[in-house]
């Protein structure tokens, strides 16, 4: 049996989701380190570190939005299945498909809105507030990228189901 057209796209998606997760993981470490350094600095020197709150806020964007696609692809998002589990299997499949279509539309709508916000931020040269300032627009574009990965992952889930068996298996074996 020859693999379907999805097989050609699944490996790049897996790599993209793994890369996004690595970046999100680094952001978690940075956010944790900043919080620890800020706490120690406040405790020892009675002085907080400059712009930790602002930096943590944009790092949370990286963490949440770059991790969302992998959660979608592997079915790791929160789901309330009380009613669905009591439905006959064919009806449950229709409900699953309907829910997945709604998810794709919501993710795509969020990506569209995030792109508009990122473009506006770039045009206005939006910077963080605080002692140490940095541009905000790159993080808004990261949000867009994360949402687009989530849309693609949701489309894969729509047709192939969540990939629970081999998270981030790039060999496909």
N, C-alpha and C positions, 0 to 999 in steps of 0.2 A: 504494500500500500504506500503510495507516495504521500509525503507530508503536504498538508494544506498550505495556503498562502500565509497563514498565521505563523508557520514555523520559521519563515524567513525574517519575520519581525520580532519574534519572541526573544531571541538572544540579545539583539540590541536593546530591547526594552528591559530585559533582565539586567544588563550592564548599566543602563541609565539609572534604573531604580537602585541598584547596588551603590553606584557612585553618589547618588543623591543621599542615600542613607549614611555613607561615609562622611559626607559633608555635614549632614545633620548631627552625626555623632561627634564630630570635631566641635561643632557649635555647642553641643551639650557640655563637653569638657571645658570649653572656653567660658561658657556662662557659669559653670560651677566654680572654676578657678577664680573668675572675677568676683563672685560672691564671697568666696573664702578669703581672698586677699583683702577685699573691702571690709569684711568683718574683722579680720585680724588687725588691719590698719586702724579701724575705729576703736578696737579694744585696746591696742597697745599705744597708739599715738593720739587717740581722741580726735581723729580726723578721717573722714571717709575718703575713698579714692574718687577722683573726679570722673563724672559721666558714666558711672557703672550702671545706673538705672537705664539710661538711654541706650547704652550698648547692649544691655540684657534684653531690652525690648526688641531690638532688631534681630538679635540672635534667636529669640523665640519665634520670629517669623521664619527664619531658616530652619529651625528644628521642626516646627509644625508642618510647614508646607512642603519641605523636601522629604519628610517621612510619610506623608499622606498617600502617595502613589503606591508605595510598597505595602502599606496597610490595606489599601483597596485590592491590590493584586492578590494578596494572600488571605483575604477574608478576615483580617484582624481588626476591623473596625467594630464598633459597638452595634449590635443588632438585637432587637427584641423580637423573638420568634414565637411568642406564646400562641398567637392565633395561627400563624403559618404552620407550625408543627402539628396542629390538629386538622389541617386540610388534607384532602386526598392528594396524592403525589402529583397528578397532572395539573390540578388547580394550583398547588404550591409552586409548580414551575412557572405557570403563567404569572402568578403574583411576584415571584422572583424576577422575572423578565420586566414586568412593569416597574418594580422598585428600581431595578438597574437602569432603566431608561430615564426615570426621574433623577437618579443620581448623576447620570451623565449630563443631563440638561442643567442640573444645579451646578455641577463642577464647571461646565463650559460657561455658564452665566457668570459665575464668580471669576473665572479667568478673564472674561471680557471686561468686567468691571475693574479687576485688578490691573489689566493692561491700560485702561483709560486713566486710572489713578497713577500708574507708573509714568505714563507719558506726561501727564500734568505735572507730576513731581519733577521730572527731568526739565520740562520747559520753564518751570518756576525756580529751578535750582534749589529745591528744598533741602535744607540741612537740619540736623538734629539740634535741639536746644541743649545748652549746658556749657561747661567750661571747655571741654574738648568737643569740637563739632566735626561732623562727617556727613557726606551726602546720604540722603534717604533713598533716592530713586533706585540704586542697585538692589536694595533689599526688596523693593516693590517688584522689580523684574524677577527676582528670585521667587517671589510669591507666584508670579505668572507662570514661571517654568515649572514649579511644583504642581500647580493646578493643571497645567497641560499634561504633565506626566500622569497625574491622577485621572484625567479624562481618558487618556490612552489605556491606562491600566483598567479602568472601568469598562471600556469597550472590550478588552480581552476577557474580562470576567463575564461580560454579557454572553459571549459566544463560547468560551471555554470553561467557565466556572473558575472559582478561586484556586490558586495554585498552592495548596497546603502541604503537598508531599515533599517538595524540594525547594525550600526558599533559597533564592539566589544560586541555583544550580546552573552554571553557564555551560556545562558540558552537554546537557540535554540527554544524559544517559539514564 
